[in-house]
């Protein structure tokens, strides 16, 4: 059976040590994108079950998003674990609320639609969990992926319902409204700062990593990210930023890129700023006879391109990541800091190559992309602008020489130095 989960024997020494950490205390495993946190958590779940002889119903893997849940569930058969072992944390809270509170789920109205009030549900579950005795704990072992997306109350619930909790976490990837601090996580789990296990990154190749680093504003955070890299790259293929003159031109260029990368049998993710854009792009690509996959019909063993929203892509990885539609209008609900954080998260899904595209119809590009248009970024990212239209020419006929005339003509006072 094909799976993205590597055999345990392929793990690095740092990852293997994290798998076999003693469960006598809770554990936090911190790592950058590509450090293998998900790989470690799943192998750790299997190792704990085998070595401590617990039943599968005493083991649970929690995620924050449904897509990451599906991604993890696709690998569980390799470990001999049933799909019931993985759940989103909020889904488990809703099921627990129905079972112990026995009332309809609290709801809130958003955009005219009633939705579960997850905050109220968690608080009710927390009050119930505080009344549990140790012998009543529901789980022997709980693994939590992308733990930075949960809040402090969630961590208190986890340690109350499980004898042991292992959390995979990366605070650089916080892109949701709720923000939990490292000291809050450690306090809820009864740990000290020195008890956190750190993993270096083995996924992102150096060129992808350097481009992603341009979107980390803190220079110390940026330096730490680059220092943690362990991946190598045999050939130099710089990430590409394409600046189109129109939406039509941007779409057609994406079609060219998609066809070229799929012919190489690479796994490709197309990341989009908003979930509602996924369906529209899928319909457009269908008109160009490009078969793609969208949630919930994703097969992570296939090489068909997958269209995913940024917020749903966390925890996932692909050979190639394509990021079209980078415009101010698409990101208008996010502040400047979160815009950069989203770009960092998106780019770091790529193992080998990343492609970004935007539109400049005369008013300038999406502001965060100025960091890649600065001449200092020329050594880590290729920038292409569509040349002025010529009689009888098409985008495909525009030569490298035509494009080169327009490279790096953007004047910027960006203080970021070359990474």
Buried (B, 14 or more C-beta within 10 A) or exposed (E): EEBBBBEBEEBBEBBBEBBEBEBEEBBBBBBBBBBBBBBBBBBBBBBBBEEBEBEBEBBBBBBBBBBBBBBBBBBBEBBEBEEEBBBBBBBBBBEBBEEBBEEEBBEEEEEEEEEBBBBBBBBBBBEBBEEEEEEEBBBBBBBBBBBBBBBBBBBBBBBBBBBBBBBBBBBBBBBBEBEBEBEBBBBBBEBEEEBBBEBBBBBBBBBBBBBBBBBBBEEEEBEBBBEBBBBEBEEEBBBBBBBBBEEEBBBBBBBEBBEEBBEEEBBBBBBBBBBEBBEEBBEBBEEEEBEBBBBEEBEBEEBEBBBBBBBBBBBBBBBBBBBBBBBBEBBEEBEEEBBBBBBBBBBBBBBBBBBBBBBBEEEEBBEBBBBBBBBBBBEBBBBBBBBEEEEEEEBEEBEEEBBEEBBBEBEBEBEBEEB
